[in-house]
């Protein structure tokens, strides 16, 4: 049985869910405003496809949802990482859509130096596992670079020390790429400077450096944090130009020191590594020149003495030609007698051969040769006849084969026409089926698009609110009092003037039931 209290009147204010959620949102935002929250990042999976980042901050007893908007995320000095303990600064607000409160983060910083060292160590292990610190990747420094690129602040003492040291040792052309060496954007600027030097052409208006020096003075761990940025380390490891890192003092180590080709304890030490001492080179060159001249002089003296000794051992021209002259004289004396004896011997040999040659022997030899020619001609004629007979037989066989070719061609053409007709028939059937499938798929996509369109939601009584710039207004705090707004219904738009956020009192007018027009050609399912 219902109690009498159920029917008694009450003065409690009646709220809609949206009004109650908005009131709670304003209360939370007005009460807390900006806060600093310390906790461990949980559930971070990288930025969303929209560019925003969603995760949670937790400790051993509670957790709070957190969100970083896209514009803020790109300006963060320290990017969120899973399990990282941070101090987050932001504004506490609520999300009425799921009755949750959350913090909208504007900045993130690690929770103390211990957290920074743990983050550096974790990043060092990650990059080392990728092979960015391997010794095999490191390049040798040029002995005498013509152009040196320096990445540092143009106003600090570091650049003056480097220029002064290079000028004292070996003056070369120095190009300074000015960057911030401390602050939120220092890591990005240093990485862009290294990549910019590598992108210079060999014959461009700005000379391409033969060596790069990345330098900064000493400082705390937070001051040197930009040189632990992952983008800086990857740019140093991927640099085609040899790179020297000179960040901080001798006891300061950053991640760029592991990825660079050479680490210098100080910026001045980097300048000493980059160029040799010109005076020492000149003295060494003078010493080498003197030694070379002395060695050449001694070598020429030894060769000259050796030639003189060899010349004394050589015989004179008369002694060398004496024996050949004597042999020539003796040969000239016996030459006439030898010619006479040789002529007499040749005459006697010719007379012996002439006695053997008679007409009868010549006729017999000619007859034998003629008989041999006739025998060979007869054998050649018989062989030619046999060869011609063989060729006639082969030609007869080929003629029979050629006679059957037209008939085979006609049969092949008939079979090809029949197969082609079958292919045409099957292609028509397949094309008809494919067009039917594509048409059914297109109809389904059109129905899906219609069901997902926000216009179908407008037909159920909802509306879309836009400001004067046609931007969609999704929250009440986006509407300013006195501004013109456009309200889009399912059948058109109306213009309205925004008033205060006080709810309109009085009974609500009855809502007209929306009628959906019937689609042509579709009747009742029952």
C-alpha positions in Angstrom: 0.0 0.0 0.0 1.6 3.3 -1.0 2.5 5.6 1.9 0.9 9.0 2.4 4.3 10.6 2.1 4.5 9.6 -1.5 1.6 11.9 -2.4 2.7 14.8 -0.3 4.0 17.9 -2.1 7.8 18.7 -2.0 9.9 21.8 -2.6 12.9 19.8 -4.0 14.0 21.2 -7.4 13.6 18.9 -10.3 16.7 18.7 -12.6 17.2 17.0 -15.9 20.2 14.8 -16.3 21.9 17.4 -18.5 21.2 20.2 -16.0 22.6 18.1 -13.1 25.7 17.1 -15.1 26.3 20.8 -16.1 25.9 22.0 -12.5 28.4 19.4 -11.3 30.8 20.3 -14.0 30.7 24.0 -13.1 31.0 23.2 -9.4 34.1 21.0 -9.9 35.8 23.5 -12.2 35.0 26.5 -10.0 36.2 24.6 -6.8 39.5 23.2 -8.0 40.6 25.2 -11.1 44.2 24.4 -11.9 45.9 21.7 -9.8 49.2 19.8 -9.8 48.8 16.0 -9.5 51.5 13.5 -8.9 51.0 9.9 -10.1 52.0 7.1 -12.4 50.9 7.0 -16.0 48.7 4.0 -16.8 47.0 2.9 -19.9 49.0 5.1 -22.3 49.0 3.7 -25.9 50.3 6.8 -27.7 48.3 9.6 -29.2 44.8 8.9 -30.6 44.2 9.2 -34.4 42.7 12.6 -33.6 45.9 13.8 -32.1 44.6 13.8 -28.5 46.2 11.5 -25.8 44.1 9.6 -23.2 45.4 7.8 -20.2 45.1 7.6 -16.4 47.1 8.8 -13.4 47.2 6.5 -10.4 48.8 5.8 -7.1 48.5 2.8 -4.7 44.9 3.7 -3.8 43.1 5.7 -6.5 43.2 6.7 -10.2 42.0 9.7 -12.2 41.4 9.9 -16.0 43.6 12.3 -17.9 43.5 13.9 -21.4 46.0 15.9 -23.3 44.6 17.9 -26.2 46.3 17.8 -29.6 47.6 21.4 -29.5 49.1 20.9 -26.0 50.6 17.4 -26.8 52.8 18.8 -29.6 54.3 21.4 -27.1 55.0 19.0 -24.2 58.6 19.1 -23.1 58.3 15.5 -21.7 56.1 13.1 -23.6 54.0 10.7 -21.5 55.3 7.1 -21.3 53.7 4.0 -19.7 54.7 3.6 -16.1 56.4 7.0 -15.8 55.8 8.9 -12.5 55.1 12.5 -13.3 53.7 15.7 -11.9 50.8 16.9 -14.2 49.5 20.4 -14.1 46.0 21.0 -15.5 42.3 21.7 -14.9 39.9 19.4 -13.2 36.6 19.0 -15.1 33.9 16.4 -15.7 32.8 14.4 -18.8 28.9 14.3 -18.6 28.7 11.7 -21.3 30.0 9.0 -18.9 29.6 10.7 -15.5 33.4 10.8 -14.9 35.7 13.5 -13.7 39.1 14.0 -15.4 42.1 16.3 -15.5 42.8 18.2 -18.7 46.7 18.4 -18.7 48.6 21.5 -19.8 52.1 20.4 -18.8 54.0 17.2 -17.6 57.3 17.0 -15.8 59.0 13.9 -14.3 58.6 13.5 -10.5 62.2 14.4 -9.4 65.7 13.8 -10.6 65.4 10.1 -9.9 62.6 9.8 -12.3 64.6 11.7 -14.9 67.5 9.3 -14.5 65.2 6.3 -14.8 63.6 7.8 -17.9 67.1 8.5 -19.4 68.2 4.9 -18.6 65.0 3.4 -20.1 65.4 5.5 -23.3 69.1 4.6 -23.5 68.3 0.9 -23.3 65.6 1.3 -26.0 67.9 3.2 -28.4 70.8 0.8 -27.7 68.6 -2.1 -28.6 68.0 -0.5 -32.0 71.8 -0.3 -32.6 72.1 3.5 -32.6 75.1 3.3 -30.2 77.0 0.6 -32.0 80.7 1.3 -32.6 80.3 0.0 -36.2 78.1 3.0 -37.0 80.6 5.6 -35.9 82.6 7.5 -38.5 86.2 8.6 -38.5 86.8 12.4 -38.1 88.4 14.2 -41.1 92.0 15.1 -40.4 91.8 18.6 -41.9 88.2 19.7 -42.5 87.7 22.7 -44.7 84.2 23.7 -43.3 83.0 23.0 -39.7 79.3 23.4 -38.7 78.6 24.3 -35.1 75.2 23.8 -33.5 74.9 25.9 -30.4 73.6 29.2 -29.0 75.0 32.2 -30.9 75.1 34.4 -27.8 76.8 32.2 -25.2 80.5 31.8 -24.3 80.6 28.4 -26.0 80.7 29.6 -29.5 83.4 32.2 -28.7 85.6 29.5 -27.1 85.2 27.3 -30.1 86.0 30.0 -32.6 88.9 31.3 -30.6 90.4 27.8 -30.2 90.0 27.0 -34.0 91.5 30.4 -34.9 94.6 29.6 -32.7 95.1 26.1 -34.0 94.1 26.1 -37.7 91.8 28.8 -39.1 89.0 27.2 -41.2 85.5 28.3 -42.4 83.0 27.9 -39.5 79.2 27.9 -40.0 77.0 28.5 -36.9 73.5 27.1 -36.8 71.8 29.1 -34.0 69.6 27.0 -31.7 68.2 27.2 -28.1 70.3 24.9 -25.9 67.8 25.0 -23.0 64.1 24.9 -22.8 61.1 23.1 -24.2 62.1 23.5 -27.9 65.8 22.9 -27.6 65.7 19.2 -28.5 63.6 19.8 -31.6 65.8 22.7 -32.8 69.1 20.8 -32.3 67.7 17.8 -34.3 66.5 20.1 -37.1 70.0 21.8 -37.2 71.8 18.4 -37.6 69.3 17.3 -40.3 69.7 20.8 -42.0 73.5 20.5 -42.2 73.1 17.0 -43.7 70.6 18.3 -46.3 73.0 21.0 -47.7 74.2 20.3 -51.2 77.8 19.9 -52.1 77.7 22.9 -54.6 75.0 25.0 -52.9 75.1 28.6 -51.9 76.0 27.5 -48.3 79.0 25.2 -48.0 78.3 21.7 -46.7 80.3 21.1 -43.5 82.9 18.3 -43.3 82.4 18.1 -39.6 79.6 19.0 -37.1 80.1 20.1 -33.5 77.1 20.1 -31.1 78.1 22.1 -28.1 76.7 23.5 -24.9 78.1 24.6 -21.5 77.6 22.9 -18.2 74.3 22.8 -16.3 72.0 20.6 -14.3 70.2 17.6 -15.5 67.1 19.6 -16.4 69.2 22.2 -18.3 70.8 19.4 -20.4 67.5 17.6 -20.9 67.0 18.7 -24.5 70.1 16.7 -25.5 68.5 13.5 -24.2 65.6 13.9 -26.6 65.0 10.9 -28.8 64.8 13.1 -31.9 68.3 14.5 -31.2 69.8 11.0 -30.7 68.3 9.7 -33.9 69.5 12.7 -35.9 73.0 12.3 -34.5 73.0 8.6 -35.3 71.7 9.1 -38.8 74.1 12.0 -39.7 76.2 11.3 -42.8 78.6 14.0 -41.6 80.9 13.1 -38.7 79.7 14.6 -35.5 81.4 15.6 -32.2 79.2 16.1 -29.1 80.5 18.6 -26.5 77.6 19.0 -24.1 78.3 20.1 -20.5 81.4 19.5 -18.5 83.6 16.4 -18.5 81.4 14.7 -15.9 78.1 15.4 -17.8 76.8 12.6 -20.0 73.8 12.8 -22.3 72.3 10.4 -24.8 73.7 12.3 -27.8 77.2 11.5 -26.5 76.5 7.8 -27.1 75.2 8.4 -30.6 77.9 10.8 -31.8 81.0 9.7 -33.6 83.3 11.3 -30.9 82.5 12.8 -27.5 84.5 15.8 -26.3 84.7 16.6 -22.5 84.3 20.4 -23.2 83.5 22.6 -26.2 87.2 23.7 -26.3 88.2 20.0 -26.4 85.8 19.6 -29.4 87.6 22.4 -31.2 91.0 20.7 -30.5 89.6 17.4 -31.8 88.3 19.1 -35.0 91.5 20.7 -36.3 95.2 20.0 -35.9 97.8 22.7 -34.8 98.9 24.6 -37.9 102.3 25.5 -36.5 103.1 21.9 -35.6 102.1 20.8 -39.1 104.3 23.4 -40.6 107.3 22.4 -38.4 106.7 18.7 -39.2 106.4 19.5 -42.9 109.7 21.5 -42.8 111.4 18.6 -41.0 110.1 16.1 -43.6 111.3 18.4 -46.4 114.8 18.7 -45.0 115.0 14.9 -44.5 113.8 14.4 -48.0 116.4 16.7 -49.5 119.1 15.1 -47.5 118.0 11.6 -48.5 117.9 12.7 -52.2 121.4 14.2 -52.0 122.8 11.0 -50.4 121.1 8.8 -53.0 122.4 10.9 -55.9 126.0 10.7 -54.5 125.8 6.9 -54.2 124.4 6.5 -57.7 127.1 8.8 -59.1 129.9 6.8 -57.4 128.4 3.5 -58.6 128.3 4.8 -62.2 131.9 5.9 -62.1 133.0 2.5 -60.8 131.0 0.7 -63.5 132.5 3.0 -66.2 136.0 2.1 -65.1 135.3 -1.6 -65.5 133.9 -1.3 -69.1 136.3 -2.2 -72.0 137.3 0.4 -74.7 135.7 0.7 -78.1 138.8 -0.6 -80.0 139.1 -3.7 -77.8 135.4 -4.5 -78.3 135.6 -4.1 -82.1 139.0 -5.8 -82.7 137.7 -9.4 -82.9 134.7 -8.7 -85.2 137.0 -6.7 -87.5 139.4 -9.6 -87.8 136.6 -12.1 -88.6 135.3 -9.7 -91.2 138.7 -9.5 -92.9 139.1 -13.3 -93.1 135.6 -13.8 -94.4 136.1 -11.2 -97.2 139.3 -13.0 -98.3 137.6 -16.4 -98.9 134.3 -15.1 -100.3 135.4 -15.1 -104.1 136.8 -18.7 -104.0 133.6 -19.9 -102.2 131.4 -18.4 -104.9 133.3 -20.2 -107.7 133.1 -23.6 -105.9 129.4 -23.1 -105.2 128.7 -22.3 -108.9 130.6 -25.4 -110.1 128.7 -27.7 -107.7 125.4 -26.3 -108.9 126.3 -26.8 -112.5 127.2 -30.5 -112.0 123.9 -31.2 -110.1 121.9 -29.6 -113.0 123.7 -31.7 -115.6 122.9 -34.9 -113.7 119.2 -34.1 -113.5 118.9 -33.0 -117.2 120.2 -36.5 -118.3 117.2 -38.2 -116.6 114.5 -36.1 -118.3 113.3 -37.7 -121.7 110.1 -37.2 -123.9 108.9 -40.8 -123.4 108.9 -40.4 -119.6 106.9 -37.2 -119.9 104.3 -38.7 -122.2 103.8 -41.7 -119.8 103.4 -39.4 -116.8 100.8 -37.3 -118.6 98.8 -40.4 -119.6 98.8 -41.7 -116.0 97.5 -38.3 -114.8 94.7 -38.2 -117.4 93.5 -41.7 -116.4 93.4 -40.7 -112.7 91.3 -37.6 -113.6 88.8 -39.7 -115.6 88.4 -42.2 -112.7 87.7 -39.4 -110.2 85.2 -37.7 -112.6 83.3 -41.0 -113.1 83.0 -41.5 -109.3 81.9 -37.9 -108.8 79.1 -38.3 -111.4 77.8 -41.5 -109.7 77.8 -39.8 -106.3 76.0 -36.8 -107.7 73.3 -39.0 -109.2 72.8 -40.8 -105.8 72.5 -37.4 -104.0 69.9 -36.1 -106.5 67.8 -39.3 -106.1 67.8 -38.8 -102.3 66.7 -35.2 -102.7 63.8 -36.2 -105.0 62.6 -38.7 -102.4 62.6 -36.1 -99.6 60.8 -33.6 -101.8 58.1 -36.2 -102.5 57.5 -36.8 -98.8 57.3 -33.0 -98.1 54.8 -32.6 -100.9 52.5 -35.1 -99.3 52.7 -33.4 -95.9 52.0 -30.0 -97.5 48.9 -31.3 -99.2 47.4 -32.2 -95.9 48.1 -28.8 -94.3 45.0 -26.9 -95.6 42.7 -29.5 -94.2 44.3 -29.4 -90.7 44.2 -25.6 -90.7 40.4 -25.7 -91.5 39.8 -28.1 -88.7 41.8 -26.0 -86.2 39.9 -22.9 -87.2 36.5 -24.6 -86.7 37.5 -25.8 -83.2 38.8 -22.3 -82.3 35.5 -20.7 -83.4 33.5 -23.1 -81.2 35.7 -22.4 -78.2 35.5 -18.6 -78.8 31.7 -18.8 -78.9 31.7 -20.6 -75.6 34.0 -18.1 -74.0 31.7 -15.2 -75.2 28.7 -17.0 -73.6 30.4 -17.6 -70.3 31.8 -14.0 -70.2 28.2 -12.6 -70.7 26.9 -14.7 -67.8 29.8 -13.7 -65.5 29.5 -10.0 -66.3 25.7 -10.1 -65.6 26.3 -11.8 -62.2 29.2 -9.4 -61.3 27.0 -6.4 -62.2 24.2 -7.8 -60.0 26.6 -8.3 -57.1 28.0 -4.8 -57.4 24.5 -3.3 -57.6 23.4 -5.2 -54.5 26.5 -4.1 -52.6 26.0 -0.4 -53.7 22.4 -0.6 -52.5 23.5 -1.9 -49.1 26.2 0.8 -48.8 23.6 3.4 -49.6 21.3 2.1 -46.9 24.1 1.9 -44.4 25.1 5.6 -45.3 21.5 6.7 -44.8 21.3 4.9 -41.4 24.6 6.4 -40.2 23.8 10.0 -41.4 23.1 12.5 -38.7 20.0 13.6 -40.7 18.2 10.4 -39.5 18.9 11.5 -35.9 17.4 15.0 -36.7 14.2 13.2 -37.8 13.8 11.8 -34.2 13.6 15.3 -32.7 17.3 16.3 -32.2 18.9 19.4 -33.6 22.4 20.7 -34.6 23.4 24.1 -33.2 26.0 26.1 -35.1 27.5 29.5 -34.4 27.9 32.4 -36.9 31.0 30.7 -38.4 29.0 27.5 -39.0 31.0 25.7 -36.3 29.1 23.0 -34.4 28.4 23.9 -30.8 28.4 20.8 -28.6 28.4 22.4 -25.1 26.4 25.1 -23.4 29.5 27.0 -22.3 30.4 27.6 -26.0 27.4 29.7 -26.5 27.8 33.4 -25.7 24.7 35.4 -24.6 23.5 37.7 -27.3 25.0 35.9 -30.3 23.1 34.6 -33.2 23.0 30.8 -33.6 21.6 28.6 -36.3 19.4 25.6 -35.4 19.2 22.8 -38.0 16.1 20.5 -37.9 15.3 17.7 -40.1 13.3 19.9 -42.5 15.5 23.1 -42.5 17.3 25.7 -40.4 16.1 28.6 -38.2 18.1 31.5 -36.7 17.9 32.3 -33.0 19.3 34.7 -30.5 21.1 33.1 -27.5 19.9 34.3 -24.1 21.1 33.5 -20.5 21.5 29.9 -19.4 18.5 30.1 -17.0 16.0 27.3 -17.8 12.7 28.3 -19.2 9.9 27.8 -16.7 6.4 26.6 -17.4 5.0 23.5 -18.9 6.7 21.9 -21.8 4.8 22.0 -25.0 3.8 18.6 -26.4 6.2 17.3 -29.0 4.8 16.7 -32.4 5.3 13.1 -33.5 7.6 13.0 -36.5 6.2 11.0 -39.4 8.6 9.3 -41.7 7.6 9.4 -45.3 7.0 6.1 -46.9 9.4 4.9 -49.4 7.8 4.4 -52.8 7.1 0.8 -53.8 7.4 -0.7 -50.2 4.2 -2.0 -48.5 3.5 -3.4 -45.0 5.4 -6.4 -43.9 2.3 -7.8 -42.2 
